[in-house]
Amino acid sequence: MKTITLSIWLGGVMLGLFGAAGQAAPWTLEQTLTEAQRYSAALSASRNEARALDAMADSATQLPDPKLKFGIENVPVQGSNDRRFTREGMTMQRVGIMQSYVSQQKRERKAQTLQAQARGVLAKADAVRAALQRDTAQAWLELALAQQGLKTADRLVDETARQLNVQKASVGAGSANPDSVLALRMTLSAMRDKATLARRDVQLAQSRLLQLTGQQVEDVQGPLPRYQRLPADVGQLEEAIARHPEVEAARREAETAKARSAQSAVAAIPDVDVEVFYAHRAEGYDDMAGVMFTVDLPLFQSGRQDKDYAAELSRSLQAVDELTLIKREHIAQVQSLVAQYQAAQTLWQRQRDEVLPLQHQRLAVLNAQYRSGQSELPALLEARRSVLDSELAVNQAEREMARTWAAIQWLIPQEWAQ
C-alpha cells in the first residue's frame, strides 16, 4: 500500500514538474495570439449567438405548428337538462385541428432580419478579435522589450556593484576618501531602484498576458515583428478603413435596420387561421363537421402598421448616418495613430543614435580621467547613472513605438494568427 501511495505521489510531482516546465517555455508571438483567441470567452459567445440567430432564421421560414382543439360545447346549466350531455341536441363533443397560415413574404422577411442580425454579430466578433490581437501583441512586445531593459539595468548595476570592493580597498590603502564608499553605495541604491522598476514592467506584461491567454507566459522567443517602420503608408491605411471590423459592424447594423423596415412594410398582410372540426352529438342527433376561418383585419393600418414602418425606416436612416460617423472617426484615429507613431519613432531614434552614444562617450572620458586622478568619483558615478537613465529612456521610447505600431497593425484582424 505504501509503495502504491509513493508511486502516486511521485507521479503527481513529476506531472507538476512537467506542467511547470511547459508553462515556463518561451512563447512566440503567433502562439500567443492563437492562445488568446482560443481563451477568449467573448469570441466564443459571439460565435454561439450567431449560430443561434442562424437557427432562428431557418425556423422563421416555417409555418407555426398546428393546434389540436377538443372539448364539449353547449352543455345546459339550467332546467331539466341541467349538466346532462345527452338530452340537448346542441350539446356536442368537438375535436378539430387548427393551422395558422402566415404569409410566405412575412416569413421570408423575418428570416432575412435574423440573418442580418447574425452577420452583424459576426462583424462585431471580428472587432473583438482585432482588439484582442492588438492587446495581445502589445503585451507580448511589452514583455520582450521590458526584458531587454531589465537585462541592461541589471548589467549596469552589476558593473557598478563590482567596483564597491575596489573602492573599499582604495580607501583602506589611503588613495581614496572614506566618503567615496558611501557615495558609491548611494549611487548603487539609486540604480537598483531603476532595475526594480524595470522588473516591475516585466511582471506587469506577464500579468497582462496571463489575463489575455490564461497561460503563464514567463518568456518570449522568436523574431520580433518589424515595428521600426509603419505597416503601410498612410494612404493605404486610410483605404483599409473600409475593411475595419467596427466599420463593417456598423454596415451590418445598417443592413439589419433595413431588413427590419422591410419586415415592417409587410406587417399589414393578414394572417389566416383555418380550423377543421368534427362534432359528435348524442344518440338521435346527427353529428356535425365544419371549417372555420379567422382573418386579421388591419382596419387601422395608418395608425398602427404604417407608424411602425415609418419608425423602422427612420432607424434605418439613422444606422446609415452612424456608419458615416464611424468611418470619419476611424480615419481620424488612423491619422492620430500615425502621428503618435512618427513622434515615438523620432524620439527613439534620437535617444538611440544621439543621446545614448554621447552618454557612453562621456562615461568613458570621465572613467579615464578618474583613473588618472583628473576627475572626482561623484562625477563618474553621476555619469553611470546618466548612462542607465539613457538606456532605459531608449527602451521606453522603443516600447512606446512598438505599442503604437501594434495598434496600427491590428486595426484589422490578421488571419495568420488564427
DOMARVEX-554990 format. One record per residue: x, y, z of N, C-alpha, C in turn; residue in one letter. Coordinates in steps of 0.1 Angstrom, whole numbers, plus 2048, in hexadecimal, padded with zeros to 3 digits. Each point is the difference from the previous one (the first is absolute). Layout:
XYZXYZXYZa...
//
This chain:
8087F48007F880C80080980D800m80B7FF80880980C8018078027F2k8037F47F98068017F37F78077F6t7F37FD8007F68067F77FF80F803i7FF80380D7FF80E80480C8087FCt80C7FB80280C8067FC8008027F0l7FC7F67F98008017F17F680C7FCs7F58008067F680A7FD80680E803i80680180B80680D80480B8047F7w8097F77FC80A8037F67FB8047F3l7F57F97FC7FA8037F37FA80E800g7FA80480C7FB80E80180B80A7FFg80B7FD80780B8098008068027F2v8017F57F98068007F27F68087F7m7F37FD8027F68077F780180F803l80180480D80280E80380C8067FAg80B7F980080D8057FA7FE8027F1l7FA7F67FA7FE8017F17F780B7FDf7F68028097F780C7FD80780D802g80880180A80880C8028098037F5a8077F57FB8098017F57F98057F4a7F37FB7FE7F98047F47FC80F801g7FC80480C7FC80E80280C8097FEq80C7FB80480C8097FF8068017F2a7FB7F87F78058007F27FD80E7FAa80A8057F97FE80D7F97F47FF7F6p7FA80B7FD7F48017F78048097F5w7FD7FB7F38018097F57F48097FFt80080B7F87F58097FE7F47F87FAl8037F87F67F47F97FA7FA7F680Ae8087F98087FA7F780A7F780880Aq80580B8047F980880A7F38067FAt8008047F47F48057FA7F67F57FEl8047F47FC7F77F47FE7FA7FC80Et80880080A7FB7FC80D7F680B806e80380C7FD7F680B8047F37FE7FAa8007FD7F37F37FE7F97F97F3805q8077F68037FA7F48067FA80280Dr8078098087FC80280E7F480A801y7FE8087F67F780B8017F17FB801s7FA80480B7F27FD8027F78087F7a80480D7FD7F88097F87FF7FA7F2a80A7FB7FA8007FA7F37F77F47FFl8017F880B7F77F48007F2804802s7FD80A8087F28048017FA8067F3a8098077F97FB8067F37FD7F47F6s8097F67FF7FD7F57F77F37F9804r7FE7FE80D7F47F98047F38087FDn80180D8027F58097FD7FD8007F1e80A8007F87FE8007F17F97F27FCa8057F58067FA7F37FD7F1800804r7FD80680B7F28018057F88087F7a80480B7FB7F98087F77FE7F97F2l80A7F97FB7FE7F87F47F57F6802d8007F980B7F67F68037F2806800a7FF80C8077F38068007FC8057F2m8098047F87FD8047F27FA7F47F9a8067F48017FB7F47FA7F27FD805d7FE80180D7F37FD8057F580A7FCs80480D7FE7F780A7FC7F97FE7F3a8067F87F77FA7FE7F37F57F5800t7FF7FA80C7F67F58017F2805805q7F57F97FD7F38048058007FC80Fl7F88078087FE7FB80E7FB7F2801p8027FA80B7FB7F28027F1801801d7F97F57FA7F18008017FC7FE80Fp7F48038037FA7FF80D7F57F6800k7FF7F880B7F57F78027F6806809l7F38017FC7F68068087F57F5803k7FD7FF80C7F67F68047F980580Df7F37FB8017F880480C7F27FD7FEg7F78058097F27FD8007F980E7FFi7F78027F67F980C7FE7F17FF804e7FB80B8047F18028027FB7F680An80680080C7FB7F780B7F6809808v7F37FA8027F680880780480280Fp7FD80C80580380280E7F4804808v7F48007FA7F38028077F67F77FAq7F48008077F57F87FB8017F1803g7F87F87FA7FF7F280380D7F87FAs8068067F780C7FA7FA80D805806n7FF80680B80C80780680B7F5802d80C8047FA80D7F88017FE7F27FAr7F77FF7F67FF7F37FA8058017F1r8087F67FC8068017F37F87FA7F4f7F57F88037FA7F97F67F18047FDt7FB80B8087F38047FE7FD80B7F7r80B8087FE7FF80C7F78067FE7F3e7F98037F58057FD7F380C8097FCg80280B80780B8097FD80D7FC807m7FF7F780A80C7FC8078087F67F7t80D8037FF8087F77F780E7FF806m8067F57FD80E7FE8038088047F3q8098098028068067F480F7FE800r8057FC7F480F7FF7FE8038067F3v80C8078008048067F380E8037FFg8058047F580E8047FD7FF80E7FBi80980980580180E7FB80E8037FCm8028067F480D8037FB80080F7FDq80A80780580280E7FC8098017F4s7FB8087F68088027F480580F800y80D80180180780D8008058027F2v7FE80B7FA8058037F380F7FC7FEs8027F97F580E7FD7FD80980C7FFq7FB80B7FB80880C7FF80480580Eq7F67FF80A80380480D80B7F7807k7FE7F37FD80A7F780680E8027FAr8018037F380D8027FA80680D805e7F880A80280580D8058057FE80Fr7FA7F98088047FD80D80D7F8800k8017F67F780D7F87FF80B8097FCa7FD8097F680B8097FB80580A80Cq7F780480880480880B8097F980At7FC7F38038087F880980E7FD7FAl8007FE7F380D7FD7F980980D800q7FA80B7FE80780D80180680280Ea7F87FD80A80580080E80C7F7803q7FF7F47FA80B7F680180D8067FAa7FE8067F480C8067F980680B809r7F780880680480B8098087FB80Cg7FB7F58068077FA80B80E7FB7FCv8017FA7F480E7FB7FB80980C7FEl7FA80B7FA80880C7FE80580680Da7F880080A80480580E80B7F6806k7FE7F37FC80A7F780580E8037FAa8008047F380D8047FA80680C807d7F780980480580C8078067FB80Ea7FA7F78068057FB80D80E7F97FDv8007F87F580D7F97FD80B8097FDr7FD80B7F980B80A7FC80580780Da7F780380980480680D8087F6808a7FC7F48008077F580880E7FE7FAl8018007F380D7FE7FA80980C803q7FA80C7FF80880C80380580080Er7F77FD80A80480080E80B7F5803d7FE7F57FA8097F580280E8037FAt8008057F480D8047F980780B808a7F880980580680B8088067FA80Dq7F97F78078067FA80C80C7F87FDa8007F87F580B7F87FC80C8087FDw7FF80B7F980B8097FD80480780Cl7F780480980480680D8097F7808e7FC7F38008087F780880E7FE7FAl8007FE7F380D7FE7F980980C802a7FB80C7FE80980C80280380480El7F67FD80980380380E80A7F6806a8017F47FB80B7F780480D8057FBq8018067F480C8067FB80480B809q7F780980480380B8098057FB80Eg7FA7F58058047FA80D80E7FB7FFl8037F97F580E7FB7FE80A80B800k7FD80B7F980980B7FF80280680Et7F580280880180680D8087F7809a7FD7F28008087F780980F8007FCd8038017F380E8007FC80780D806r7FA80B7FE80780C805800801810l7F67FA8068017FF80F80B7F7804v8017F47F980B7F780480E8067FEd8018087F580D8067FD80480A80Be7F680780580280A80A8037F980Et7F87F58028027F980D80E7FA801a8067FC7F480D7FA80180B80A804r7FD80D7FF80A80A80380080380Fq7F57FA8077FF80480F80C7FA807l8047F47FE80C7FA80780D8077FCn8018047F380C8077FC80080E807v7F580680280080D8068037FF80Fq7FB7F58078047FE80E80F7FE801k8067F87F780E7FE80080880D7FFa7FB8087F780680D7FE80080980Cs7F47FF8077FF80880D80A7FA80Av8017F38018097F980A80E8047FDg8048017F380D8047FC80380F801a7F680780380280F8028008077F3g7FC7FA7F58008077F37F38067FCs7F67FE8097F28057FD7FA80580Da7F780A7FF7FA80580C7F67F6806n7FE7FF80D7F67F78067F28027FBp7FC80C7FD7F28037FC7FD7FB7F2d80B7FC7F97FE7FB7F27F87F3800s8027F880A7F97F38017F1803802v7FD80A8097F28038027FA8067F4l8078087F87FB8067F47FD7F47F6a8097F77FF7FE7F47F77F47F8804l7FE7FE80D7F47F98057F38077FCr80080D8027F48087FD7FD7FF7F1m80B8017F87FD7FF7F17FB7F27FDt8067F68067FC7F27FD7F17FE804l7FC80680C7F37FE8047F68077F6s80480C7FB7F78077F67FF7F87F4a80B7F97FB8007F87F47F77F4802m8017FA80C7F87F48037F1804800r7FD80C8047F28057FF7FB7FF7F2d8098057F77FC7FF7F17FE7F27FCk8097F78047FF7F27FD7F37FA805a7FC80480C7F37FB8067F48047F8t80080D7FB7F68057F87FF7F87F2l80C7FD7FB8017F87F47FA7F2802a8037FA80B7FB7F38047F1800801r7FB80B8067F18028027FA8007F2r8058077F67FB8017F37FF7F27FAd80A7F78028007F37FB7F47F8806v7FE80180D7F67F98077F28057FCq7FF80D7FD7F38057FC7FC7FB7F2l80A7FF7F77FE7FA7F37FC7F1801a8067F98097FD7F28027F27FE806q7FC8098097F38008057F58037F5s8038097F87F78037F57FE7F57F6r80B7F97FD7FF7F47F77F87F5807l8027FE80D7F87F68087F18037FFl7FD80D8017F28047FE7FA7FD7F2q8088027F67FC7FF7F28007F17FBl8097F88058027F37FB7FC7F580At80080380D7FE7F680A80C7F7803g80B8047FA80D7F980180A809807q8097F980780B80780780C8027F6q80080B7F980A8037F680C807807v80A7F880380C80580780A8067F7e8017FB7F480A8057F77FB7FF7F1d8078077F77FC8007F280B7FB7F8v7FD7FC7F480A7FB7F67FC8037F2q8097FE7F77FD8037F280380F7FCg8008027F480480E7FB7F580A804p80480C8037F780B8027FA8057F3l7F48047FF7FB8067F480780D7FDp7FF8047F380880C7FC7F880C803r80080480D7F980C80580880D7FEy80B7FF7FA80880C7FE7FB8097F4q7F67FB7F97FB8087F57F17FC800r7F88097FA7F27FE7FF7FC7F47F8l7F57F98037FC7F47F87FD8047F2p7FB80C7FD7FD8057F380080F800a7FF8067F480080E8007F2805804d80080D8037F38068067F47FE7F6v8038027F37F57FE7F67FA7F2801g8087F68007FC7F28017F87FE80Dq80580580B7F97FE80C7F2807800l7FF80B7FA7F38078007F77F87F6e8057FB7F67F77F87F77FB7F3807e8097FB8097FC7F38077F580380Aa7FC80C8037F68038097F37FA7FCi7FE7FF7F37F37F97FB7FF7F2805a80B7F98038007F38058027FF80Fr80080B80780180080E7F47F9806h8027F780A7F57F88057F5808806p80480B8077F58098057F88077F5e8078037F67F88067F47F77F57FAv8067F47FF7F87F57FA7F47FD80Ae80280180D7F57FD8097F580B7FFa80480D7FE7F780A7FE7F87FE7F2a8077FC7F67FA7FD7F37F57F4802r8047F68087F67F58027F5805809r8028098097F58068077F68087F8e8068077F67F78077F67F87F67F8a8067F57FC7F97F57F87F57FA809e8037FE80D7F67FB8097F4809801t80380D8027F580A8007F88007F4a8077FF7F47F88007F47F87F37FFk8057F58047F87F48007F480180Aa80280780B7F48028097F68087FAr80480B7F97F68087F97F97F97F5s8077F77F97F97F87F67F67F6806a8047FB80C7F77F78077F3807804q80280D8057F58088057F78047F4s8068017F47F88047F47F57F67FDa8027F38037F67F67FD7F87FC80Cv80180780B7FA7FC80C7F18007FFa7FA8087F77F28017FE7FA7F57F9a8087F77FA7FA7F47F97FA7F780Ai7F37FD7FF7F97F980B8047F2800p8007FB80D8027F18027F27F97FFd8007F47FC7F47F87FF8017F4808v7F67FD8097FF7F48087F57F87FAd8037F37FD7F67F77FA7FE7F480Av7F37FE8037FD7F580A7F67F77FAe8037F38007F77F57FC7FC7F880Cv7F37FE8027FB7F980C7F67F67FDf7FE7F780A7F57F67FF7FA80080Ey7F28018007F880180C7F77F4801a8017F880C7F87F48027F580480Ah7F37FD7FC7F58048097FA7F3805r7F68028097FA7F48077F87F87F6a7FD7F48047F87F67F87F38067FCe7FD7FF7F47F48067FB80280E7F9g80C80580180380C7FA80C7FE7F6y8008077F580A7FF7F680D806804d80B7FA7FD80D80680280280B7F6d80A80980480380C7F780F8017FEm8038077F580D8037FC80180F7FBa80B8057FF80180E7FB80E8057FEg80180B7F980D8077FE7FE80E804v80980580880080E80580D8087FBm7FE80C7FC80B8097FC80080C809f80C80380480380C80880A8097F9t7FC80C7FD8098097F880280D807v80D80580180380D8067FA80B7F7d7FB80A8077FA80B7F980880D803l80A8047F880780C8037F880C7FCp7F68038087F780B7FD80780E803l80980080980680D80480F8007FDf8037FC7F480E7FF7FB80780D801q7FA80B7FD80780D80080480480Es7F97FB80A80480380E8087F6807g8027F47F98077F680780C7FB7F7r7FD7F77F680B7FB7F880880A7F9q7F980B7FA80780A7F980A80880Ad7FB80280C80980780A80C7F7803k7FE7F480280B7F780280A8007F5d7FB8007F48098007F480880D7FFy7F980B80380780D80080B80080Aa7FD7FA80C80A80080B80D7F87FBa7FD7F47FA80B7F77FC8088077F5e7F98077F78078077F580980B806l7FB80780A80980A80680C7FA807s7FE7F480680B7FA80680B7FB7F6r7FB7FC7F48087FC7F580980C7FBs7FA80C7FF80780C7FC80A80480Bl7FC7FE80D80980380B80C7F77FFq7FE7F37FD80C7F78008098047F4a7FB8057F58098047F580880C805v7FA80A80780780B80580B7FC80Ad7FD7F780880A7FB80A80B7F97F9e7FE7F97F580B7FA7F880980B7FBl7FA80B7FB80980B7FB80880680Bt7FA80180C80880680B80B7F7804l7FE7F380080A7F680480C8007F6i7FD8017F380A8017F680980D803k7F980B80280880C8038097FF80Dr7FA7FA80A8077FE80D80D7F87FEe7FE7F57F880C7F77FE80A8067F7h7FC8087F680A8077F880980A809i7F980780980780880A8087F8809a7FB7F48048087F780980D7FC7F9q7FF7FC7F380C7FC7F980A80C800v7FC80B7FC80980C80080680380Dq7F87FE80B80680380D80A7F5804s7FD7F37FD80A7F680380D8027F8l7FF8047F480C8027F780880B806v7F980B80580880B8068077FC80Ca7F97F88098067FB80C80C7F77FDq7FE7F77F680B7F77FC80C8087FBy7FE80A7F780B8077FB80780880Bq7F980580A80680780B8087F6808a7FB7F58038077F680880C7FB7F9a7FF7FE7F380B7FB7F880C80B800q7FC80C7FF80A80B80080780180Et7F87FF80A80680080E80A7F4802l7FB7F47FB8087F480280E8017F8w7FF8057F480C8017F880980B806q7FB80B80580880A8068077FB80Cr7F87F98098067FA80C80B7F67FDq7FD7F77F68097F57FD80D8057F8r7FE8097F780B8047F780880C804d7F980980980780C80480380080Fe7F67FF80880280280F8087F5806v7FC7F37FD8077F580680F7FF7FDl8038027F380F8007FD80880B807p7FA80B80180680B8078027FD80Fl7F67FA8068017FC80E80B7F5802q8017F77F780B7F680180E8077FEh8018097F780D8077FE80380880Cq7F680780680380780C8057F780Br7F97F58028047F680A80F7FC7FEl8037FD7F380E7FB7FD80A80B804a7FD80C7FC80980B80380280280Fv7F580080780180280F8077F4807l7FD7F47FA8077F580680F8017FEn8048047F480F8027FE80580B809a7F980B80180580B8088017FC80Fq7F67F88048007FB80E80C7F7803y8037F87F780C7F780280D807800r80080B7F980C8087FF80180B80Bs7F580080880080A80B7FB80E7FCg7FB8017F47FB80D7FB7F1803803q7F97F68057F28028027FC7F980Es7F68068067FB7FA80D7F67F57FDe7FF7F880B7F67F57FF7F28047FEl7FA80A8077F28047FE7FD8037F1p8098067F97FD8027F27FF7F37F8a8097F78037FF7F37FA7F37F8803l7FC80180D7F47F98047F48067F9l80080E7FF7F58067F97FF7FC7F2e80C7FE7F98007FC7F27FA7F27FFa8037F780A7FB7F37FF7F0800801r7FC8088097F18028027FA8057F3r8078097FA7FA8067F38007F67F5s80A7F77FF8007F67F67F47F6802v7FE7FD80D7F47F78037F38077FCl7FF80C8047F48087FD7FE8007F1d80B8027F87FE8017F17FD7F27FAs8067F68067FD7F27FB7F17FD802e7FB80480C7F27FD8037F780A7F8l80480C7FD7F88097F87FF7FB7F1a80B7FA7FB8007FA7F37F67F4800v8007F880A7F87F58017F1804801n7FD80A8087F38058027FB8067F3q8088087F97FC8057F37FD7F57F6a8087F58007FE7F57F77F37F9803e7FD7FE80D7F47FA8047F48087FCr80180D8017F48097FC7FE7FF7F1e80B7FF7F88007FF7F27F97F37FCm8057F58067FA7F37FD7F27FF804a7FC80680B7F28008047F78077F6r80480B7FB7F88077F68007F97F3t80C7FA7FC8007F87F47F67F4800w7FF7FA80C7F67F58017F28057FFa7FD80B8057F38067FF7FC8037F1a80A8037F87FE8037F27FF7F27F8i8097F78048017F37F97F37F8801q7FA80180C7F47F88037F4808800w7FF80B7F87F38067FE7F77F67FAl8057F87F77F87F57FA8057F3805i7F87F68048057F38058087F97F5p80B7FA8058097F97F77FC7F17FFq7FE7FB7F47FC7F27FF80B7F6804e80C8047FE80B7F68028017FD80Fw7FA8088088027FE80F7F57F7805a7F77FB7F87F57F78058057F3803q
//
